[in-house]
Amino acid sequence: MMWHQSRMCAFGLETTGVDTEQDRIVTAAVIGLGGGQTETNEWLADPGVEIPAEATAVHGITTEHSREHGETAHDVVDQIAESLAIRVRMGDPVVGHNVPYDLTLLDRECRRHGVQPLLDRLAETPLHVLDTRVLDQQCLPYRKRPSETQGARQLITLAQVYELPWQESEAHGCAYDALMAARVLYRIGTLAHMSRMEWPERIKFHRKAQLHHLKDLSIAELHALQIGWAAEQAAGLQEWFRRTDPNAVVDGAWPLRPWEES
C-alpha cells in the first residue's frame, strides 16, 4: 500500500493565539481515517483565560461560549493527548498543516495542566507525522502567494492548488481544517505516484515540481525526510526575514519544538 493510502490520524487545534508557549487550546479534533471509515473526536475547552477578539474572529468561539459549554482545560488536554496516543500506537501517522504548532502547543498545555505529554505516553512507539505545509513546499517550492492577503502556504491556498473545494463558512474549524489537510495529503501522494504527463496543467508546468521525490517511500522514511526539509525551509525563511530584521529567528524544529526547563 502506498503511503497516502494508509490509515491516518488528522489533527488540528483552534486556540487563543499563535504563541505555542503561552496560548491555550479552545477546540480540537482528532480524526481517524482509513478503511472507508471516519472516526471523529472533537472537544471544546474552557481555556481558563479570556479568548482575544482576534482569535474569536478566526474560529468564532467567544470566552462566554467556552465558559458555558466547554469542558475544563485539564480534562480536554488529557483526552486529546490520549486520543492521539491511541491512534499512534495503532500505527497511524498524525496528519495536519503546520503540525509543529499544534503538537508543540498541546505539549505545553499538557505540562501546564500536569497531565502526561504525548511523547511520554508513547514511550517506545515512534511518532510519525505527515505535514502538508512541509510537503507542499518541498514539492512545489517556487509557488508565489496568490495575493497580498493570502500566503503561498496557507491551507486555503493548498486546497486551491490541489483542486479541492473550500467552504469559507466552515474553514478555521478544527475538524474542517484537519480533514482538509488529510485531503491535501492524499492529493500530494496521488500526484507523486502518477506520471508527469497525467498531472493537471497547473501542476505539470510548475517550476521545479518535485512530487516524484515522494514516490514509493515508507511513512517512516517520509517522516525522517521532513525533519531535514523543515529545517532547510526554516533557514531559508529566516534568511529572508533577516533582510529587514537582522535578529529574526525561525525555529526549524519539527515535528515538535523541544521543551526547555525554565
N, C-alpha and C positions, 0 to 999 in steps of 0.2 A: 504494500500500500504506500502511495506517495505521501509525503509529509503533510500536505494540505488537506488530505482526505482522512486524516486520523481523528480520533476523538480530541476534543479540546475544551478548555475552560475559559470562556470570555469573562473579563473582569473590568469593572470600572467604578469610579467614585465621583460623587459631586461633593464639594467641600466649602469651607468658609473663605477660602482664598487660595493663593498659589505658593505659599511658603510651606514646604514639606516639614520643616522643623517646628512650626508654630500653629499651623491651621488644623482644622478639625473636620472629621467626616460628618456629612449631613445625610447623604444617601449612598447606597452601594448596591451593586449587582454582581452575583456570581452565577454564571450560566453554563451548565454542562451541555455540550453539543456533540452529536455523533450518533451513528446507527439509526438515523431517521428520527431521533428523539431530541427534545429540548427540555432541560430541567432548570427552571429559573428560581433563584432565591434573591429576594430584594429586601432591603432594610431602610427604614427612616429612623434617624437618631436625633435625640435632643443633644446637640453638641456640648451643652453646658456653657456656651458663650453666645453673645449676640452674633447673628448672621449679618454681615455687612450688606448694605443695599446693593453694592456692586456684584456680590455673589448671588443674591436673590435675583438680580436682573438676568443672570446666566441660567440658573436652574429652576427658578420660580418658587423656592422654598423660603418662607419667612421664619423669623425667630418664633413668632406666635404659633405658627402651624407646627413647627418642630416640637415645641414645648407641649402642645396639646395632644399631638398624635404620635410623637416619636418615642422609641424605647430609650432607656438610659444608654449613654455612650459606652459605658463599660460593657454592657451586655451585647450591644451591637458589634463592637470591635472584636470581642471574643468570638462571636458567631461567624463573623466574616473570616477571621483567621482560620477557624476550624473548618469552615466550608471549603476554603481554598486548600487547606491541608488534605482533606479527604480526597479532593479531585486530583491533587498532585500525587498522592500515594497510589491512586488508581492508574497513574501513568499519563495523565492529561497534561499537556503544556498549557501554561497560562498565556492567554492572548489578549492584547489590548493595544492602545495607541498611546505612545509616550509612557510606557509602563514604569520606568523608574519613579515617576511622580506618584503613581498610585501605590506601588509597593513600598516606597520609602515613607509616604505619609501613613500608611497602615502600620508599618513597623514602629513609627514614633508614637502613634496612638496606642498601640499595644503597651509600649513602655510607660506611657503617661498614665494608663489606667491599671497597670500592674497585672496584665494578662500575658500569657506566653506568646512571644513573637512567632511569626510564621516559620522562619528558618529553624527555630528551636523545636517546633512541633514536627518538622520533617526529619530531624536527626540525620540519618544516613541516606534518606531518599533525595535524589537530586531534583532541584527546581529547574525546569526548563521553561523558557519564556520565548514567545514569538511577538515581536514588537513591530507593528505596521509602520511606525514612523521611521525606525532604523532601516527596515527592509525596503521601504519605498525610496528613501534617499540613496540607498546603495544601488538599487535597480535603475532608477531614473534620476541620476544625480544633477542634471542641469536644467531641471524644470524651473521656470520663473513663477513668481506669485501671480495669481490671476488678476489682482487689483491692489490698490493701495491699502485696502482694509482687510484683505483675505490673504493669508500666508500660503506659501507653496506647500507646506507640510501639514496644514490643518486637516482634520478628519473630513470636513466637508469637501476640501479640495481633492483628497484621495477618492472620495466617493464619485466625484465628477470625472476624474481621470480614468478610473476603472469602471465607469459607466454603470454606477449603481444609483437607484432612486434615493433622493434625500428629502425627508419631511422636516422642514424647519420647525414646525409646530411641536415635533417630538424630540428634536435634537437637544442635546445637553441634559437629557435624562440619562441616568447611568446605564440602564438596561439598553436603551436605544443605541447609545454610543458604543457599548461593549459589543452588541450584535453587529453593528456596522463595521467595527474593527475586524471581527471574525469574517465578515463577508468580503472585506477588502483583502484580507489574508488569503482567502480561498481564491480570489481572482488573481492575486500575485502568483500563487502556486500553480494555478491552471496555466497562466501565460508562460511560466518558467518551463513547463513541460510540453509546450506547443512549439512547432517550428515558427521561425520568424515570419515566414510568408503568411501564416494564419493569424498573426496578430492584427488587432484593429489598427486602422491607419494612424490614429493619434499616438499609438504605442510604437508602431513599426518605424516611424521616422523621428522618434525622439533621439536627441543627440546622445550617443554612447549608452543606449539602453543595455543593461547588463543582467537581465532577468534569467538568462540561462546559467548564470553562476549558481543559482539555487537548485538546479536540476539534480535529482537523484541523491539528495542529501538526507541523512537521518535528522530527526529533531535534535538530538544531542549535538550533531555536527553543526547544525544551523544555529543553535544556541551559542556554541563556542565562537563561531564566526562573528556573531552580532556583538560580542564583547569588544573585539578589536574594531569593528566598524563604528560602533557608538563612540569609542574613544577618538577615532580619527575624525568623525563628524563634529564632535565637540571641540576638538583642537582647531579645526577649520573655522568654526563659528566664533571661537574665542579670538582667533587672529583677525577676523573681520571686525569684531566689536572693538578691538584694540586700535583700529584706525582712528577712532574718535575718543575712546576711553582707554588709556594705557593700563589701567588697573582692572579691566574687565576679566572675569573668570567664568568659564563654562565648565561645569562638572561633567566629566565623561564617564563616571562610574555607571555601570549597567550590569544587571537589571535593577539593582538596589544600591542606594548610597550607604556606605558603611556607617554604623553607629559609632559616634565618638563620645566617650565618657567625659562629662563636664568636670 
